[in-house]
Amino acid sequence: MSNESSAAISATRRDWVTEHREMYLRSGGAEGHIMDITAVGGRVFATHCMIRYKGRKSGKTFITALCYGDIGGEVVICASKGGADEHPEWYLNLIASPEVEFQVATQAFRGTWREPQGAEREKVWAFMQDGFPFYTAYQASTQRLLPLVMMQAVEPIPVFKESDATGHRQS
Protein backbone atom coordinates (compact mmCIF):
# COMPACT_ATOMS: atom_id res chain seq x y z
CA MET A 1 0.00 0.00 0.00
CA SER A 2 1.35 3.40 -0.82
CA ASN A 3 1.94 5.90 1.93
CA GLU A 4 -0.71 8.10 0.28
CA SER A 5 -3.31 5.30 0.52
CA SER A 6 -2.35 4.68 4.12
CA ALA A 7 -2.67 8.41 4.87
CA ALA A 8 -6.17 8.48 3.33
CA ILE A 9 -7.28 5.53 5.47
CA SER A 10 -5.69 7.12 8.53
CA ALA A 11 -7.50 10.41 7.90
CA THR A 12 -10.90 8.69 7.84
CA ARG A 13 -10.12 6.87 11.09
CA ARG A 14 -8.40 9.77 12.89
CA ASP A 15 -11.49 10.86 14.83
CA TRP A 16 -12.14 7.32 16.04
CA VAL A 17 -8.49 6.82 17.00
CA THR A 18 -8.38 10.10 18.93
CA GLU A 19 -11.72 9.43 20.66
CA HIS A 20 -10.62 5.89 21.56
CA ARG A 21 -7.33 7.07 23.07
CA GLU A 22 -9.03 9.88 25.01
CA MET A 23 -11.70 7.50 26.36
CA TYR A 24 -9.03 5.01 27.45
CA LEU A 25 -7.03 7.74 29.21
CA ARG A 26 -10.04 9.56 30.73
CA SER A 27 -11.41 6.34 32.25
CA GLY A 28 -8.07 5.13 33.60
CA GLY A 29 -8.43 2.10 31.35
CA ALA A 30 -11.91 1.06 32.50
CA GLU A 31 -13.12 1.88 28.96
CA GLY A 32 -11.29 1.39 25.67
CA HIS A 33 -9.56 -1.88 26.49
CA ILE A 34 -12.19 -3.98 24.70
CA MET A 35 -13.64 -2.49 21.51
CA ASP A 36 -15.79 -3.73 18.65
CA ILE A 37 -13.69 -3.18 15.52
CA THR A 38 -15.75 -5.20 13.06
CA ALA A 39 -16.18 -2.03 10.96
CA VAL A 40 -12.49 -2.31 9.97
CA GLY A 41 -12.36 -6.08 9.60
CA GLY A 42 -11.60 -6.89 13.22
CA ARG A 43 -13.43 -8.78 15.92
CA VAL A 44 -16.26 -7.76 18.24
CA PHE A 45 -14.15 -8.40 21.35
CA ALA A 46 -10.83 -6.81 20.25
CA THR A 47 -8.25 -6.01 22.91
CA HIS A 48 -6.33 -2.72 23.02
CA CYS A 49 -3.40 -1.50 25.07
CA MET A 50 -1.59 1.82 25.18
CA ILE A 51 2.12 2.46 24.91
CA ARG A 52 3.91 5.55 26.21
CA TYR A 53 7.23 6.52 24.67
CA LYS A 54 9.59 9.41 24.00
CA GLY A 55 10.09 10.90 20.56
CA ARG A 56 13.61 10.06 19.40
CA LYS A 57 14.02 13.51 17.82
CA SER A 58 11.62 15.75 19.76
CA GLY A 59 12.01 14.27 23.24
CA LYS A 60 8.25 14.70 23.65
CA THR A 61 6.13 12.00 25.29
CA PHE A 62 3.51 10.24 23.19
CA ILE A 63 0.74 7.78 24.05
CA THR A 64 -0.68 5.50 21.37
CA ALA A 65 -3.50 2.94 21.65
CA LEU A 66 -2.91 -0.30 19.73
CA CYS A 67 -4.48 -3.71 19.26
CA TYR A 68 -2.66 -6.39 21.24
CA GLY A 69 -2.50 -10.10 21.82
CA ASP A 70 -1.24 -11.96 24.90
CA ILE A 71 1.12 -14.84 24.29
CA GLY A 72 2.68 -16.60 27.24
CA GLY A 73 2.36 -13.51 29.44
CA GLU A 74 3.88 -11.15 26.89
CA VAL A 75 1.83 -8.38 25.28
CA VAL A 76 2.22 -8.45 21.49
CA ILE A 77 1.67 -5.44 19.22
CA CYS A 78 2.12 -5.09 15.47
CA ALA A 79 3.75 -2.10 13.74
CA SER A 80 1.37 -2.28 10.78
CA LYS A 81 0.57 1.39 10.03
CA GLY A 82 -2.36 0.01 8.03
CA GLY A 83 -0.01 -1.66 5.56
CA ALA A 84 1.90 1.53 4.66
CA ASP A 85 5.31 1.20 3.06
CA GLU A 86 7.08 2.73 6.05
CA HIS A 87 7.07 1.91 9.75
CA PRO A 88 4.84 3.84 12.15
CA GLU A 89 6.54 6.58 14.15
CA TRP A 90 5.73 4.85 17.45
CA TYR A 91 7.76 1.82 16.35
CA LEU A 92 10.76 3.91 15.26
CA ASN A 93 10.67 5.66 18.63
CA LEU A 94 10.23 2.41 20.55
CA ILE A 95 13.24 0.69 18.98
CA ALA A 96 15.38 3.69 19.97
CA SER A 97 14.81 2.80 23.65
CA PRO A 98 15.55 -0.36 25.64
CA GLU A 99 12.37 0.04 27.74
CA VAL A 100 8.69 0.56 27.09
CA GLU A 101 5.79 1.66 29.23
CA PHE A 102 2.44 0.07 28.46
CA GLN A 103 -1.04 -0.09 29.89
CA VAL A 104 -3.53 -2.94 29.61
CA ALA A 105 -6.98 -1.94 30.84
CA THR A 106 -6.49 -0.47 34.36
CA GLN A 107 -2.92 -1.66 34.89
CA ALA A 108 0.25 0.01 33.61
CA PHE A 109 3.80 -1.31 33.55
CA ARG A 110 7.37 -0.42 32.80
CA GLY A 111 8.83 -3.24 30.83
CA THR A 112 11.20 -4.60 28.28
CA TRP A 113 10.47 -5.41 24.66
CA ARG A 114 11.81 -7.70 21.98
CA GLU A 115 11.03 -8.78 18.43
CA PRO A 116 10.41 -12.49 17.90
CA GLN A 117 12.50 -14.20 15.23
CA GLY A 118 12.30 -17.34 13.08
CA ALA A 119 9.81 -20.01 14.06
CA GLU A 120 8.66 -18.03 17.09
CA ARG A 121 7.84 -15.06 14.87
CA GLU A 122 5.82 -17.30 12.54
CA LYS A 123 3.83 -18.64 15.50
CA VAL A 124 3.21 -15.15 16.92
CA TRP A 125 2.28 -13.80 13.46
CA ALA A 126 -0.29 -16.59 12.96
CA PHE A 127 -1.77 -15.80 16.37
CA MET A 128 -2.05 -12.08 15.57
CA GLN A 129 -3.57 -12.74 12.14
CA ASP A 130 -6.19 -14.98 13.75
CA GLY A 131 -7.10 -12.38 16.35
CA PHE A 132 -6.87 -9.39 14.01
CA PRO A 133 -7.66 -10.57 10.45
CA PHE A 134 -6.89 -7.17 8.88
CA TYR A 135 -3.17 -7.76 9.51
CA THR A 136 -3.20 -10.28 6.64
CA ALA A 137 -4.39 -7.60 4.20
CA TYR A 138 -1.96 -5.05 5.65
CA GLN A 139 0.99 -7.39 5.12
CA ALA A 140 -0.13 -8.20 1.57
CA SER A 141 -0.22 -4.49 0.72
CA THR A 142 3.44 -3.73 1.48
CA GLN A 143 6.92 -5.08 0.78
CA ARG A 144 8.12 -4.47 4.34
CA LEU A 145 7.78 -7.15 6.98
CA LEU A 146 5.34 -5.87 9.59
CA PRO A 147 7.28 -5.83 12.87
CA LEU A 148 5.94 -7.64 15.90
CA VAL A 149 6.90 -6.35 19.34
CA MET A 150 6.57 -8.48 22.46
CA MET A 151 6.47 -6.55 25.74
CA GLN A 152 7.19 -8.05 29.15
CA ALA A 153 6.11 -6.29 32.35
CA VAL A 154 8.93 -5.61 34.82
CA GLU A 155 7.21 -3.38 37.38
CA PRO A 156 3.83 -1.71 37.86
CA ILE A 157 3.55 2.05 37.35
CA PRO A 158 0.62 4.51 37.67
CA VAL A 159 -1.94 4.39 34.84
CA PHE A 160 -1.43 6.86 32.02
CA LYS A 161 -3.06 10.29 32.04
CA GLU A 162 -3.72 12.68 29.18
CA SER A 163 -1.32 15.15 30.79
CA ASP A 164 1.51 12.58 30.41
CA ALA A 165 1.56 13.22 26.65
CA THR A 166 3.47 16.32 25.60
CA GLY A 167 3.23 15.56 21.86
CA HIS A 168 0.38 14.89 19.45
CA ARG A 169 -0.63 11.33 18.58
CA GLN A 170 1.62 9.60 16.08
CA SER A 171 0.57 6.84 13.70
Secondary structure, DSSP 8 states (H G I E B T S, - for coil): --HHHHHHHHHHHHHHHHHHHHHHHHTTTSSSSEE--GGGT--SSEEEEEEEEE-TTT--EEEEEEE-EEETTEEEEE--GGG-SS--HHHHHHTTSSEEEEEETTEEEEEEEE---HHHHHHHHHHHHHH-THHHHHHHT-SS---EEEEEEEEEE----GGG--S----
